[in-house]
Amino acid sequence: MIDNTPLEEAACHMPSGAYLDSAMKFRTTMSIQNVLRIGILAAGLALTHGAMAKTFEFRGHTLGEPIELSFPDWRNKDPYGIRGCHDEVVSGYLACPEKREAVNPRSSLGSYNIGDVEIDRINYDYYDGKLASIDVGFSIVKFETIRNMMEGKYGKPNRDEYVNTYGGYGLIFNNRQCDWNFPQGTLRLSLYYLDMHMSRIEFINPTVEAKIKKDKAAIDRQKGAKGF
């Protein structure tokens, strides 16, 4: 709504023709300003929606893609005697390690690399045969490098703060966490994972986590019916 009171007061001090001319100019100016405000607001909403509309992608993998696309022989064992994928938490939830790129002479299991940064673990987690999450572990000394690389890939995080995190042996860490939001969930980089030596990247998929929780509850009820 436009407040015309100033124009009415001005009418007492100017000829009628001048008043009408001034009123038209005022309303025209206000209309232009309103159009500009609406345009800026729409552009801001479009940018926000565009950021949220992105499907999460990691090293060429996107959520929802079938397991056979990247791990067609996941039931077989790799050269290190490890099966391609293994059950996690409940049946149907599989963790599949990425193929190792090079052999680390310090380890019989080889190594992974993201850029020129050596990584200890890269797992792709599947539920009902579709990619649901990722799990990446690496040395804490590489945290800042990895964070900068992630910002280059996904932009500035939506959240970057320190929070209290419970670890093993009753320890509480003042843990730095960086979150990137996507329609499917949250990509999280944590300074500490399990102990003071390991950092972690994970994708938190609330829809899949709810299904896994439901599946696990059903398994627990079955065990209880037989065990008690």
Disulfide bonds with the S-S distance in Angstrom:
Cys85-Cys96 1.88
